[in-house]
């Protein structure tokens, strides 16, 4: 009873904050994180603990073949699937946008070629989309935004957000808020600038820019879309991988690694929090910052860091309220891991008040620095100790960080989590298995293995009142020396395949 009362109070506080907390009741999934507050929570409950065991693959759709050359063959999975009005939107390994008819077993409605065939090793195709009225908006590795007509798939408008010759790129999904398309720069591997931009969603007009590079001499990357608190009109972006012409021992002092809060109206920096210099795992804190609530209080930001902690910030001023360890000291898999959270989507459940962190455990660490001939002032890295990689899913109290449950997988969680009102948390492990777990105990309830790698988070949506789950597998080799990819698994990597699952009509 106390837990139920607490959950209701937490939900009430969130609703009062004005944040958009869940996907529409129709079951659409309209942003990369499901809603503006970045909860990755679905209000759908037709698939629940009692019937998830009847979940089956209904059909699959090939999104694109193997990509050759450059770095794209190593990182060519979409992290961001969207669903609206019976259609699913996905990006393939070269940034081409696919619209699939979910009422017709995923038959392609159209495919929009993004023209990203000749990217070099450091420019990966963009992995996210945004929807606005009659447009599908896609970012490009060349620093451009493209408006695609939702009805026809024809390119309507292209606007440049930055110059790839300066190292600028886009990899994080755009976010649409109050008629603005909001994007943040990537490309720190090329010394790209750390800038944030807003464009008019209808016309493409550039509205404002917050250039933290020019103002503060900062560099870094933003691999995730922003989260948004509607009550204060504030955007929150995590920033990763500080780079630049600084000695190695000084570069973490600069804000290339932390979280920045911007006014959605004009891009004014409201506050920023930079992480203290520390071990290598501290150089990559761009995982999602969820807008969560507190009993009797205003909105908070919840964030899983790369060193096995859960952090809570005051969303109004950036003051750090909680730093809670997620693992017992000395526990297996609790070493700093630079691959743990930069692009992995945690989830927050309005049903339980718990937040779910999907991590890659083990002691994969970073050695610094490396200087490259192409950019003499760039400080890069290489990895060591890439063995013993495990997957760790943690359920913690969103306001206090108290760990309520954990589950360890044999393979890393490089995709993230999705929570539902049906009492479930869905995750995919790196070798290509989709899992459903109890959202309170994290007891495994069901799984299905697809025989190929996966780093795309599960999507939950409904069409004509029927609930589905979708996941993308294949097309991504990741790192060839990682131990979770032994030859005996016999995984195929040639095709990127969308798999749609549901409870068959005969089993309902």
Secondary structure, DSSP 8 states (H G I E B T S, - for coil): -HHHHHHHHHHHHHHHTT---S--TT--B-STTSSTT---EE---SS-TTTGGGEEEEEEEEEE----STTGGGS---S--EEETTEEEEE-TTS-EEEEEGGGTTEEEEEE-----S--TT------EEEETTEEEEE-TTSEEEEEETTT--EEEEEE-S-GGGT-B--S--EEETTEEEEE-B-GGGT-B-EEEEEETTT--EEEEEEHHHHH--B-B--S--EEETTTTEEEEEEB---SSS-TTTGGGSSSSEEEEEETTT--EEEEEE--S-SGGGGB--S--EEE--TTS--EEEEE-TTSEEEEEETTT--EEEEEE-S-TT-TT-S--TTSSSS-B-EE-TTT-EEEEEEEES--EEE----BTTBTT----EEE---S-EEEEEEEETTT--EEEEEEESS---SBEEEETTSEEEEEETTTEEEEEETTT--EEEEEE-SS---S--EEEEETTEEEEEEEE-S----TT-GGG-GGG----S-EEEEEEEE-GGG-
